[in-house]
């Protein structure tokens, strides 16, 4: 599950970070600090999301 989680994390984290940055830019926060905070939030949220998805994928039916 570790390799799967690593691969999934690289995809999920960049996606969630990008979404968070777009949201920050859409609401008018266009300076460096809000963009970095949004990216950090996306990175942190990606950790449990990756764990849940990799666990669901590796479960036996």
PyMOL commands that set and color helices and strands:
alter all, ss='L'
color gray80, all
select helices_A, chain A and resi 2-26+32-58
alter helices_A, ss='H'
color red, helices_A
deselect
rebuild
show_as cartoon
